[in-house]
Amino acid sequence: MRPLVLAVAFLLLASAVSPAVAFADFDGEDAVDGAPIAEQIDGETVGVGQMDGETDETGMQNETNETNASSPPRHLDPDETVGQGNVSSIEAYLVTALGERLKASAEALSDDDYQRAREILGPEYDTLLDRYELIASDRDLDTTGTNLVDTREGQLEYIQTVQEYDRTYQRYLEAKAAGNENRARTLARELDELAVEAGESRTRLEANYTEVESSGGVELGVGRERLDTVSTSVEQGQEQVRDAEFRRTQIEAESGAVAGSFADPFPIAGRVTETDGEPLGDASLNITVGAQSTRVVTDADGSFSLDYRPTMVGTGPQNVSVSYVPDPNSSFLGSTTVLSLRIEQSTPAFTVDAAPTQTAYGETVRVEGRMFVNETPAPNATVALSLDGRTRAQNVTDEDGRFVFELDLPADVAPGDRQLRVEIPAEERALAPVNVTRPVVVETTATSVRLANVAPTDEGVRVSGTFRTVDQTPISNVTLDVRVDGTSVERIRTDEQGRFATTLELDDEQRENGSVAVSVAYPGRGSNLLAAESESVAVELGVVSPARPAIPAPALPSVPLPGGQSVTVQEQLLVGDVIVPTGAVALGTVVVIVLGGLVALRRIGTVADGVGVAPSPIAGRARVGGGRGAASSTGRSALSPRELLRLARERLSDDPAGATERAYIATRRRLRDAAPGSDSETHTEFYESVRDGIADSDMLRSLTEWYERAAFSPRAPSHEEASTAVGTAEALINAEEDPSSEDEPGDGSDTK
C-alpha cells in the first residue's frame, strides 16, 4: 500500500506545476517547481532551497535567495527517508512551502494588503496541504497537518479582525473630521472591542505558530515579526483613540463572604472612580460579576452593592472578575478587578411548559421551560436539549430563568418512542447537572430519489438528481449510495436543496461492456426516513466530444420534429439530448458529426416537448450527451425564443444545467440577426460579434459565462444560478423584441 500512496504523492506534487518544470534536472537531483527536491549539505539530506529568481515553494517569485537563507531548510535523519524518491524530503518541502505561505501572508498583512494576505492562504495553500496530508496519512504525520490547518484558520481570523479594525478606524477619522463627536465616540467604543478581539486572536495565532514550528520543523520567525508589527500598530493606535475619547476608570470590590452558592449568594460591595479618584457618583452603572450582569445605582462617592449568584462557574476556589461595563455612548472606559471566591454547588429544578408528543422529519420541535433554585429564577445558565441520546441544541436562560428550544427534526433520529431531555450539560459547576425528560413519538416519512441527468463524460458517467420526501420537501445533508450494475461504488451527500451530483469513474471492464446501469439509493438505516432507490438507468458508453472544439463547428442542417417544428443538430448537441456515435467524435470530422447527429435523431424517434428533450431517464434509457460546443444554426427554427424559455423554466427544478443551456439558445436565436453569418461561431465568438449591436452587452456576457459553467464545468449550476440565467435571457429577449409584435408559441414563425 505504501509504494502506491507514495507514487500518487509524487504525481500529485508534480501536477501543481507545468510539465515543463514539474521535474527538472538540477545538479543531478529531481526538482519541483524548478527547485531541487533534496540536496546534500554537510553530509545530511535536507529540504530544498531555490535558485535566484526562481519560483519558490509558495508559488511566488523571489529576486534572490535571501528568504530561504533566513529560513534554513529542515535537516532530516537519513534513516527516516523512504524509498528512491526520498519521501522525507518531499514532506519537508511541502511543510516548508506551507510555512512560506504563512510568512508571506503575514508580510502582506503588515503592508495592509488584506486581499493578498487572504489569497496566499487560499486554493494554493489547500493544494499543498492536500498533498502533504496524502504523505502524512502513510507516515503518521497527521498532527502537523492539523496544526497547519488550524494555523491557516487562525491567521485568516486575525486578518479579518485587523481589517475590520482598520475599516472602523477610517470611519472614526471621518466622523472626527466632520465634527460628529457622538458618532466618533460610538466608533471608538467599537474600536476598543475590536482591539481586544485582535489581541486575543493574535495570542491564539502565536500558539498555532509554536505548534507548527514544533511538529513540522519549520521556522516562522519572519512571519511572527510581521504579526508583531501589526499587533503593535493596533495597540498603539487604540491607545491614542482611548486618550482622545474616553476618561479612564478604576473599580474596587470585595465580598462579604469567602464561600457561597446560588442559594446562598455572595454579598459584593464596591466603588467606581476615575483614575484621579473622582467618583462616578449617583450614576446608574452596569456591573458584571462573572457572567452575571446587574444594573446598580451608585451613591455620592461611587459605591455600590449587589448579590452574586453563580450559575456556570466551576466549583471550588475560583477567581471571579468584577467589571464596570460602560454604556455605548458613555465617555468612560471600563475597568475590572478580581475576587477570590469559593463556589459551592446548588441543585436547580426544571419545569417543561411545552413539548411535542409526536413529530416527523422536518417538523419543528419546540420545547419551552423554566429553571429555578428554591423558587428563585436561575438566569445566565446553559441548558441543552437532547433527543434520542444526542445533544441537538444549547441555549442560555433569560433573567426569569426561561428557555426556548426550536429545531427541525433531523433524519438521523430513529423512528418510534424516543425521549426529549433538557439538562445542564456540564458537571462540577455552581448548578448541579440535573435533567428532565418528556416522551415523543418519531414517525417515519416516505422518500423519493429522482435522477435528473445521467450521461457519460470523458471521466465516466455524470449523475445528478434530487432526494425529497413524497410531498416534495427537499432532504438536505444526508448520504446516498450511487450504484453501478447493482454495486455501490460511491457515497454522496445532498446539498441544502436536496440535490446531488457526481461523476463516476468506470473501470476498464465496465467500459469494455459498452453500457452500465446506474441508480442512486437511500438505505434508510437508523433514520426516520424510509429507504428509497431511483429506477435503474441504462447508459450507453461512448466517446464524448471535446467540451471546447479546436475550430468552430460549421452550420448544421435543421432537423424536422413532430408537429412541423425543427431544431438544428448543433442545438441538439448543445443541450446534450442527442446520442453521438463513438466514431463521430473519434474521427473528429465535421461530416461524421453531421451524419452522427442525423443518425442519432432517427434513433430518438419522437422527441419529448418539441425541443429534442429526452423523456425522464427514469422512464427508460438515458440520452448520452454529445459534445457541448459552440451553438450554431442555419435558417429559422419553428421553436421561438419564447418556447425555448418556457422549456428552460420547466427544467429549472430538475436540471439547472439544461435550463441554463436552453436559456442561452433562446437568447442566441433572438440575437443572431444582429450578426449575420454568426451561426458557425463559438459562444465566445458570438458574443464578440453581437455585443456592439445589442442593448445590454454586460447581460449577454453574464449569460455566456453561466452557459460556459453549465456546459463545461464539472460543477453543475445551482437552482438559484440557473434561475438568474433564465431571468437574464428573458430580459435580453424582451429588450431586443419589437414591442409591436409577439411570438406565438408553436405558430411556425420566429419574429424578431
C-alpha positions in Angstrom: 0.0 0.0 0.0 2.8 2.4 0.9 4.5 2.4 -2.5 1.1 3.1 -4.2 0.5 6.1 -1.8 4.0 7.4 -2.3 3.7 7.1 -6.1 0.4 9.0 -6.1 2.0 11.7 -3.9 4.8 12.2 -6.4 2.3 12.5 -9.2 0.1 15.0 -7.3 3.1 17.1 -6.4 4.2 17.2 -10.0 0.7 18.2 -11.2 0.8 21.5 -9.4 3.2 22.9 -12.0 3.5 22.9 -15.7 5.0 19.8 -17.3 8.0 21.7 -18.5 9.2 22.5 -15.0 7.5 19.8 -12.9 10.6 17.6 -12.7 13.7 19.3 -14.0 17.2 18.1 -13.5 19.1 20.3 -11.1 22.7 19.3 -10.2 21.7 15.7 -10.7 18.6 15.8 -8.4 15.0 15.7 -9.3 13.4 19.2 -8.8 9.9 20.5 -8.2 8.9 23.9 -9.5 12.4 24.5 -10.6 13.8 23.7 -7.0 15.6 20.5 -6.2 13.7 18.0 -4.1 16.8 17.3 -1.9 20.4 18.4 -1.6 23.3 17.2 0.5 24.5 19.8 2.9 27.2 18.9 5.4 26.5 15.3 4.6 22.9 15.3 5.5 19.7 15.2 3.4 17.8 18.4 3.8 14.8 20.3 2.4 15.3 22.4 -0.6 16.3 25.9 -1.5 16.0 27.5 -4.9 17.9 29.4 -7.5 17.8 33.1 -7.6 14.8 34.4 -9.5 13.1 31.0 -9.5 9.6 30.4 -8.3 9.7 29.2 -4.7 7.5 26.7 -2.8 4.9 29.3 -2.2 4.3 29.9 -5.9 5.7 33.4 -5.6 8.7 35.0 -7.3 11.8 35.8 -5.2 14.5 38.0 -6.8 17.2 36.5 -4.5 17.6 33.6 -2.2 17.5 35.7 0.9 14.2 34.4 2.2 15.4 30.8 2.1 18.7 31.9 3.7 16.7 33.3 6.6 14.6 30.2 6.8 17.0 27.3 6.5 15.5 24.0 5.3 14.8 21.3 7.7 17.6 18.8 8.4 16.4 15.2 8.1 17.7 12.0 9.5 18.7 9.8 6.5 17.3 6.8 8.3 13.8 8.4 8.1 13.8 8.6 4.3 11.6 6.2 2.5 12.2 4.8 -1.0 14.0 6.1 -4.0 12.2 9.4 -4.1 13.2 10.4 -0.5 9.7 11.0 0.8 11.0 12.7 3.9 12.4 15.4 1.6 9.0 15.8 -0.1 7.4 16.1 3.3 9.9 18.7 4.4 9.4 20.5 1.1 5.7 20.7 1.5 5.8 21.8 5.1 8.4 24.5 4.2 6.2 25.6 1.3 3.2 26.0 3.6 5.3 27.8 6.2 6.5 30.2 3.5 2.9 31.0 2.6 2.1 31.7 6.2 5.0 34.1 6.4 4.2 35.7 3.0 0.6 36.2 4.2 1.8 37.9 7.4 4.0 40.2 5.3 1.1 41.2 3.1 -1.0 41.9 6.2 1.8 44.1 7.6 1.6 46.0 4.3 -2.2 46.5 4.7 -2.8 44.3 1.7 -5.7 42.3 3.2 -6.8 40.7 -0.1 -3.3 39.4 -0.9 -2.9 38.2 2.7 -6.0 36.0 2.2 -5.2 34.9 -1.3 -1.8 33.5 -0.3 -3.7 31.2 2.2 -6.3 30.2 -0.5 -6.5 27.5 -3.1 -2.7 27.0 -3.5 -2.4 26.5 0.3 -5.1 23.9 0.1 -3.4 22.1 -2.7 -0.1 21.9 -0.9 -1.9 20.8 2.3 -3.8 18.1 0.4 -0.5 16.7 -0.9 1.1 16.9 2.4 -1.8 15.0 4.1 -1.5 12.3 1.4 2.0 11.6 2.6 1.1 12.2 6.2 -1.6 9.6 6.2 1.1 7.0 5.4 3.7 8.3 7.7 1.8 9.2 10.9 2.3 12.9 10.4 -1.4 13.9 11.0 -0.5 16.2 13.9 1.4 18.6 11.7 -1.3 18.6 9.1 -3.9 19.5 11.7 -1.6 22.3 13.1 -1.2 23.7 9.6 -5.0 23.8 9.1 -5.5 25.4 12.5 -2.8 28.0 11.8 -4.3 29.0 8.5 -7.7 29.4 10.0 -6.3 31.4 12.9 -4.4 33.7 10.6 -7.4 34.3 8.4 -9.4 35.1 11.5 -6.7 37.6 12.6 -6.6 39.1 9.1 -10.4 39.6 9.2 -10.3 41.2 12.7 -7.4 43.6 11.8 -9.1 44.6 8.6 -12.4 45.3 10.4 -10.4 47.4 12.9 -8.8 49.3 10.1 -12.2 50.0 8.4 -13.7 51.1 11.6 -10.7 53.4 12.3 -11.2 55.1 8.9 -14.9 55.7 9.7 -13.8 57.1 13.1 -11.4 59.5 11.5 -14.2 60.6 9.1 -16.6 61.2 12.0 -13.9 63.3 13.8 -13.2 65.3 10.6 -17.0 66.0 10.3 -17.3 67.1 13.9 -19.7 64.3 14.8 -18.4 63.6 18.3 -21.3 61.2 19.3 -20.6 59.1 16.2 -16.9 59.2 16.8 -17.3 58.0 20.4 -19.6 55.2 19.3 -17.0 54.1 16.8 -14.2 54.5 19.4 -16.1 52.0 21.6 -16.3 49.6 18.7 -12.6 50.0 18.1 -11.9 49.2 21.7 -13.8 45.9 21.4 -12.1 45.1 18.1 -8.7 45.8 19.6 -9.4 43.4 22.4 -10.6 40.8 19.8 -7.4 41.3 17.8 -5.2 40.8 20.8 -7.0 37.6 21.8 -6.8 36.3 18.1 -3.1 37.2 18.0 -2.5 35.2 21.2 -4.2 32.1 19.7 -2.2 32.5 16.5 1.0 32.7 18.4 0.2 29.3 19.9 -0.6 28.0 16.4 2.8 29.2 15.1 4.6 27.5 18.0 2.8 24.2 17.3 3.7 24.2 13.6 7.3 25.0 14.4 7.5 22.2 17.0 5.7 19.5 14.9 6.7 20.5 11.4 10.3 21.6 12.0 9.9 24.9 10.2 11.0 28.3 11.3 8.3 31.1 11.2 10.2 33.9 12.9 9.8 36.2 10.0 6.1 35.8 10.0 5.9 36.2 13.7 7.8 39.5 13.5 5.4 40.8 10.8 2.4 39.8 13.0 4.0 41.6 16.0 4.3 44.7 13.9 0.6 44.6 13.1 -0.3 44.0 16.8 1.8 46.9 17.9 0.2 49.2 15.4 -3.3 48.2 16.5 -2.4 48.6 20.2 -0.7 52.0 19.8 -3.4 53.3 17.6 -6.1 52.3 20.1 -4.2 53.9 23.0 -4.4 57.2 21.0 -8.2 56.7 20.5 -8.7 56.0 24.2 -6.8 59.0 25.2 -8.8 61.2 22.8 -12.3 59.9 23.5 -12.5 58.4 27.0 -11.9 59.0 30.6 -10.2 56.1 32.4 -11.8 54.5 35.4 -10.9 52.0 38.2 -13.1 49.7 40.2 -12.7 48.3 43.7 -14.7 45.3 45.1 -14.8 42.9 48.0 -17.1 40.0 49.1 -18.7 39.8 52.4 -18.3 36.0 52.3 -15.5 33.8 51.3 -17.8 30.9 50.3 -21.2 31.0 48.7 -23.6 29.5 46.1 -26.6 30.3 44.0 -28.8 29.5 47.0 -26.5 31.4 49.4 -25.3 34.4 47.3 -22.1 36.4 47.8 -22.7 40.0 49.0 -20.5 42.2 46.9 -19.6 45.8 47.7 -17.6 48.0 45.5 -16.7 51.5 44.3 -16.1 53.0 40.8 -13.9 56.1 40.3 -11.9 57.9 37.7 -8.2 57.2 37.8 -7.7 60.6 39.6 -10.1 59.4 42.4 -13.1 61.4 41.2 -16.1 59.1 42.0 -18.8 58.1 39.5 -21.4 59.1 42.0 -25.2 59.0 41.7 -24.9 57.1 38.5 -26.7 54.0 37.0 -23.9 51.6 36.1 -23.7 48.1 34.6 -21.6 45.8 36.8 -20.8 42.3 35.8 -19.6 39.6 38.2 -18.5 36.5 36.2 -21.3 36.0 33.7 -23.9 37.8 35.8 -24.8 41.4 34.8 -26.5 43.7 37.3 -27.7 47.3 37.0 -26.7 49.3 40.1 -27.1 52.9 41.2 -24.0 54.3 43.0 -24.2 56.7 45.9 -22.4 60.0 46.0 -18.9 58.5 46.5 -19.4 55.9 43.7 -20.1 53.0 46.0 -22.5 50.1 45.0 -23.6 46.7 46.4 -25.2 43.6 44.9 -25.7 39.9 45.4 -23.8 37.5 43.2 -25.5 34.1 42.5 -23.1 31.9 40.5 -24.5 29.6 37.8 -22.0 28.1 35.4 -18.7 28.9 37.1 -16.8 25.9 38.4 -17.0 24.8 42.0 -14.2 25.2 44.5 -11.7 28.1 44.7 -12.3 30.5 41.7 -11.0 33.9 40.6 -14.1 35.8 39.6 -13.9 39.1 37.7 -15.9 42.2 38.7 -16.2 44.8 35.9 -17.7 48.2 35.2 -19.1 48.0 31.7 -19.9 51.5 30.3 -22.9 52.2 28.1 -22.1 52.5 24.4 -22.4 56.3 24.4 -20.5 56.8 27.7 -17.4 58.9 27.9 -15.8 56.5 30.4 -13.6 53.4 29.8 -14.4 50.2 31.6 -12.3 48.7 34.4 -12.0 45.3 36.1 -10.9 43.8 39.3 -10.8 40.1 40.5 -12.1 38.4 43.6 -11.0 35.1 45.1 -14.2 33.1 46.0 -15.0 29.5 46.9 -18.0 28.3 44.9 -20.4 25.7 46.4 -23.0 23.8 44.4 -26.8 24.3 44.4 -29.3 21.9 42.9 -31.8 23.5 40.4 -35.1 22.2 39.1 -36.7 22.3 35.7 -40.3 22.7 34.5 -41.2 22.0 30.9 -44.2 24.0 29.8 -44.4 22.9 26.2 -43.1 19.9 24.2 -44.5 17.9 21.3 -45.8 14.4 21.8 -45.1 13.3 18.2 -43.1 14.6 15.3 -41.6 13.7 11.9 -38.8 14.7 9.6 -38.5 18.4 9.0 -41.2 19.4 11.6 -40.3 22.0 14.2 -39.6 20.6 17.7 -40.3 23.4 20.2 -39.6 22.9 23.9 -40.2 25.7 26.5 -39.5 25.7 30.2 -38.0 27.3 33.2 -35.2 26.7 35.7 -35.0 27.8 39.3 -33.4 27.1 42.6 -35.7 27.2 45.7 -38.2 29.2 43.6 -35.6 31.8 42.6 -35.2 32.0 38.8 -31.8 30.9 37.6 -30.6 33.3 34.8 -27.5 33.0 32.6 -27.4 29.2 32.9 -26.5 27.0 30.0 -29.1 24.3 29.2 -29.1 21.7 26.5 -31.8 19.7 24.6 -31.1 16.1 23.8 -33.1 13.8 21.5 -32.6 10.1 21.3 -29.4 10.4 23.4 -27.7 13.1 21.3 -27.4 16.8 22.2 -29.2 18.8 19.5 -29.2 22.3 20.8 -28.0 24.6 23.6 -29.4 27.8 25.0 -29.0 30.2 27.9 -31.8 31.0 30.4 -33.0 34.6 30.4 -33.3 36.8 33.5 -36.5 34.9 34.5 -34.8 31.6 34.1 -36.8 30.7 31.0 -35.5 28.8 28.0 -36.9 28.0 24.5 -35.6 25.4 22.0 -36.6 25.2 18.4 -35.1 22.8 15.9 -36.2 20.9 12.8 -36.3 17.2 13.4 -33.2 15.7 11.6 -33.1 12.5 9.6 -30.8 10.7 11.9 -33.3 10.2 14.7 -34.6 6.6 14.6 -38.4 6.2 14.4 -40.5 5.1 17.4 -40.7 6.0 21.0 -38.0 8.5 21.9 -37.0 10.9 24.8 -36.7 14.6 24.8 -34.3 15.7 27.6 -33.5 19.1 28.9 -30.3 19.2 31.1 -27.4 21.2 32.4 -24.6 19.9 30.1 -21.7 20.3 32.5 -20.5 18.9 35.8 -18.8 20.4 38.7 -20.5 23.8 38.2 -22.3 26.1 40.6 -25.5 24.5 39.4 -25.7 20.7 39.6 -26.3 18.7 36.4 -30.0 17.8 36.7 -32.3 16.9 33.8 -36.0 16.4 33.0 -37.4 14.2 30.1 -40.5 14.1 28.0 -41.6 11.2 25.7 -42.1 11.8 22.0 -43.1 9.5 19.1 -41.0 9.9 15.9 -42.9 8.9 12.8 -41.4 7.6 9.5 -41.5 9.6 6.3 -41.6 8.2 2.8 -39.0 9.4 0.4 -38.2 9.5 -3.3 -34.9 9.6 -5.2 -35.2 11.1 -8.7 -32.5 11.2 -11.3 -32.4 14.4 -13.4 -29.5 13.6 -15.6 -27.3 10.5 -16.3 -24.8 10.9 -19.2 -21.3 9.7 -20.0 -18.4 12.1 -19.8 -14.7 11.9 -20.5 -14.2 10.9 -16.9 -17.0 8.4 -16.6 -20.7 9.0 -16.0 -22.2 12.2 -14.7 -25.1 11.6 -12.3 -27.4 14.3 -10.8 -30.8 14.4 -9.2 -32.8 15.2 -6.1 -33.8 13.5 -2.9 -37.1 14.6 -1.4 -40.0 13.4 0.7 -43.1 12.2 -1.1 -44.6 15.7 -0.6 -41.5 17.2 -2.3 -39.8 18.6 0.8 -36.0 18.7 0.0 -33.9 16.4 2.2 -30.5 18.0 2.9 -27.2 16.8 4.2 -27.9 13.0 4.0 -25.7 10.4 2.4 -26.8 8.4 -0.7 -25.4 5.3 -2.3 -24.5 5.5 -6.0 -24.7 2.1 -7.6 -23.4 0.8 -10.9 -24.8 -2.5 -12.1 -26.3 -3.0 -8.6 -23.0 -2.5 -6.7 -22.4 0.6 -4.5 -19.4 2.5 -5.9 -19.7 5.9 -4.2 -21.4 7.8 -1.4 -22.5 11.4 -1.9 -24.3 14.0 0.3 -27.2 16.1 -0.7 -27.0 19.9 -0.5 -29.4 22.3 1.3 -31.9 21.9 -1.6 -31.8 18.1 -1.5 -29.7 18.0 -4.8 -26.8 15.7 -5.6 -24.3 15.4 -8.4 -21.2 13.4 -9.0 -19.1 12.0 -11.8 -18.5 8.2 -11.5 -15.2 6.8 -12.7 -15.5 3.5 -14.6 -13.1 0.6 -14.7 -11.8 -0.9 -17.9 -14.2 -3.9 -17.7 -17.2 -1.6 -17.4 -16.1 0.5 -20.4 -15.5 -2.7 -22.5 -19.1 -3.8 -21.8 -20.3 -0.7 -23.6 -23.0 0.1 -21.1 -23.8 0.3 -17.4 -26.9 0.6 -15.2 -26.8 3.5 -12.8 -29.1 4.1 -9.8 -29.0 6.1 -6.6 -30.4 4.8 -3.3 -31.0 5.9 0.3 -30.6 2.9 2.6 -32.6 4.4 5.5 -30.7 2.7 8.2 -31.1 4.3 11.6 -33.3 7.0 10.1 -36.9 8.2 10.3 -36.7 8.5 6.5 -37.8 5.3 4.7 -35.4 3.7 2.2 -35.8 4.6 -1.4 -34.0 3.9 -4.7 -34.3 5.5 -8.1 -35.1 3.5 -11.1 -32.0 2.0 -12.8 -30.9 3.9 -15.9 -29.0 2.2 -18.7 -26.2 4.3 -20.0 -24.6 3.6 -23.4 -20.9 4.4 -23.2 -19.3 6.3 -26.0 -16.5 8.8 -26.6 -17.6 12.3 -25.6 -16.6 15.1 -27.9 -14.3 17.8 -26.5 -16.0 20.5 -24.5 -14.3 23.2 -26.5 -13.7 22.3 -30.2 -10.3 23.4 -31.6 -12.1 25.1 -34.6 -15.6 26.5 -34.8 -18.2 23.9 -35.9 -19.8 24.8 -39.3 -23.5 25.4 -39.6 -25.5 22.2 -39.3 -28.8 21.5 -41.1 -32.2 21.8 -39.4 -33.9 18.5 -38.5 -37.7 18.3 -38.6 -39.5 17.4 -35.4 -43.1 16.3 -34.7 -45.7 19.0 -35.3 -43.7 20.7 -38.1 -41.2 22.2 -35.7 -37.5 21.9 -36.0 -34.2 22.4 -34.3 -30.7 22.2 -35.7 -28.4 19.4 -35.0 -25.9 21.8 -33.4 -28.5 23.0 -30.9 -29.4 19.4 -30.2 -25.7 18.7 -29.4 -25.6 21.9 -27.2 -28.3 20.8 -24.9 -27.0 17.3 -24.6 -30.0 15.3 -25.8 -28.5 13.5 -28.9 -26.7 10.2 -28.9 -23.4 10.8 -30.7 -21.9 7.6 -32.0 -18.4 6.8 -30.9 -17.0 7.3 -34.4 -18.4 10.8 -34.7 -16.0 12.1 -32.2 -13.2 9.7 -32.7 -12.7 10.8 -36.3 -13.3 14.4 -35.4 -14.6 15.4 -38.8 -17.5 17.7 -39.5 -19.0 15.3 -41.9 -19.1 12.5 -39.4 -20.5 14.8 -36.7 -23.4 15.8 -39.1 -24.1 12.2 -40.1 -23.8 11.0 -36.5 -26.3 13.7 -35.4 -28.8 12.7 -38.0 -28.5 9.0 -37.2 -29.0 9.9 -33.5 -32.1 11.8 -34.3 -33.5 8.9 -36.2 -32.8 6.6 -33.3 -34.6 9.0 -30.9 -37.8 9.0 -32.9 -40.5 11.1 -31.2 -38.8 13.7 -29.1 -40.4 15.0 -26.0 -41.8 18.5 -25.7 -40.7 19.6 -29.1 -37.1 20.6 -28.5 -35.2 17.3 -28.5 -35.5 16.8 -24.8 -35.5 13.2 -23.9 -38.1 11.7 -21.6 -37.0 11.4 -17.9 -34.2 8.9 -17.5 -36.3 7.1 -15.0 -38.7 6.2 -17.8 -36.1 4.3 -19.8 -32.6 4.8 -21.4 -30.6 7.9 -20.6 -29.7 10.1 -23.6 -26.0 10.3 -24.0 -24.9 13.9 -24.2 -22.9 14.9 -27.3 -20.2 17.4 -27.3 -21.3 20.7 -25.7 -19.6 23.0 -28.1 -20.4 26.2 -29.9 -24.0 27.0 -30.7 -24.7 27.1 -34.5 -27.8 27.0 -36.7 -28.9 27.6 -40.2 -32.0 29.4 -41.1 -35.1 29.8 -38.8 -36.3 27.1 -36.4 -40.0 26.8 -35.7 -39.2 26.9 -32.0 -39.4 30.5 -30.9 -37.2 32.0 -28.2 -40.4 32.2 -26.0 -40.9 28.4 -26.4 -37.3 27.8 -25.5 -37.6 30.0 -22.4 -40.7 28.0 -21.4 -38.8 24.8 -21.7 -35.9 26.3 -19.7 -38.2 27.2 -16.9 -39.7 23.6 -16.9 -36.1 22.3 -16.5 -35.2 24.6 -13.6 -36.1 22.3 -10.7 -34.6 19.0 -12.0 -31.9 20.1 -14.5 -30.4 23.6 -13.8 -27.6 23.0 -16.3 -30.1 22.1 -19.1 -32.3 25.1 -18.2 -29.2 27.4 -18.4 -28.3 26.0 -21.8 -31.8 26.4 -23.2 -31.9 29.9 -22.0 -28.7 30.6 -23.8 -30.1 29.0 -27.0 -33.2 31.2 -26.8 -31.2 34.3 -26.4 -28.9 33.4 -29.3 -31.8 32.8 -31.6 -33.2 36.2 -30.8 -29.9 38.0 -31.3 -28.5 36.2 -34.3 -29.8 38.8 -36.8 -27.5 41.3 -35.1 -24.5 39.4 -36.5 -25.3 37.8 -39.9 -23.1 34.8 -40.6 -22.6 34.1 -36.9 -24.3 30.7 -37.0 -21.0 28.8 -37.1 -19.3 30.8 -34.3 -18.5 29.6 -30.8 -20.3 31.1 -27.9 -17.3 33.4 -27.2 -17.1 34.5 -30.9 -20.8 35.0 -31.0 -20.7 37.4 -28.0 -17.9 39.4 -29.7 -20.0 39.6 -32.9 -23.2 40.9 -31.4 -22.0 42.9 -28.3 -22.0 46.2 -30.1 -25.4 45.8 -31.6 -27.5 44.9 -28.5 -28.9 47.0 -25.7 -27.0 45.4 -22.8 -23.8 43.5 -23.6 -23.0 43.0 -20.0 -26.1 40.9 -19.5 -25.1 38.7 -22.5 -21.6 38.3 -21.2 -23.0 37.1 -17.8 -25.4 34.7 -19.6 -22.5 33.4 -21.7 -20.4 32.8 -18.6 -23.3 30.9 -17.0 -23.7 28.8 -20.1 -20.0 28.0 -20.1 -20.3 26.8 -16.5 -23.4 24.7 -17.3 -21.8 23.2 -20.4 -18.2 22.7 -19.5 -17.7 22.8 -15.7 -17.9 19.6 -13.6 -19.9 21.6 -11.0 -23.5 21.9 -12.2 -25.1 25.3 -11.6 -27.4 25.7 -8.6 -31.1 26.2 -9.0 -30.6 29.9 -8.0 -27.9 30.4 -10.6 -30.0 28.8 -13.3 -33.0 30.9 -12.3 -30.8 34.0 -12.7 -29.6 32.8 -16.1 -33.2 32.2 -17.3 -34.3 35.6 -16.0 -31.3 37.3 -17.7 -32.2 35.6 -21.0 -35.8 36.8 -20.8 -34.6 40.3 -20.1 -32.3 40.2 -23.1 -35.1 38.9 -25.4 -37.6 41.5 -24.1 -35.1 44.3 -24.8 -34.4 43.1 -28.4 -38.0 42.3 -29.4 -40.2 44.7 -31.5 -42.8 46.0 -29.0 -45.5 45.8 -31.7 -45.1 42.0 -32.2 -45.2 38.9 -30.0 -44.1 35.4 -30.5 -47.0 32.9 -30.7 -45.8 29.6 -29.3 -45.8 26.9 -31.9 -47.2 29.1 -34.7 -44.4 28.2 -37.1 -42.9 31.6 -37.1 -39.9 33.3 -35.4 -40.3 37.0 -35.5 -37.7 39.4 -34.3 
